[in-house]
Amino acid sequence: MNRRRFLSAAASGGAVLVGSGTLAPAVAAATEDELAYANFGAATELLLQNFYGRVGEEKLFSGQLAKAFARGRFAAGEHAAALAALLTGAGQTAPLEEDFDFAWPEGTFANKRSAATAGSTIAEALLGTYLTAAATSPTDSFRVLHASLVASLGEQLSTLSLARSRPAIGNSFPAALDLEAANAAVESFLG
């Protein structure tokens, strides 16, 4: 997927998580904004999943951090699937991993710090968009899904901070982001 298609998918308009963690049918009347956030989230979760896979392939981390990044990869896959189900339930085509040829800038996986910095950039963009989506969605089930995604991304950012030799608990009030700002943060990874 190239940048133009990525932006188009994010701008265009399933199933969502409910209290027990199971999937429920999406509301048929999803707004264009809800679909745009779901598209961006699904595509960027695939990017994050790819990131965690590359970190594992490069064997940059060991012990608890390696296990945490493997779990992050699993979580990103679950997030992408939940958002894809939401999109398909609303009659949209969800982004697929094969739609992408992620372009990791040279040196991204050269060392622990550069890899963790790239992962943090992606996770912060996702967290910021999920904050905005949770705050602005008129649909209860979408708000619950996005709030759950915020919690998971907060955990991932904590681990990525440790991998960057920074404190595990960082910003007390992460910034909410609109789709344009979030896309600008991750576009260098999209080729």
Secondary structure as UniProt FT lines:
FT   HELIX           3..11
FT   STRAND          15..17
FT   TURN            19..20
FT   STRAND          23..25
FT   TURN            28..29
FT   HELIX           32..58
FT   HELIX           63..89
FT   TURN            90..91
FT   HELIX           97..99
FT   TURN            106..109
FT   HELIX           112..136
FT   HELIX           140..163
FT   TURN            164..165
FT   HELIX           179..186
FT   HELIX           187..189
//
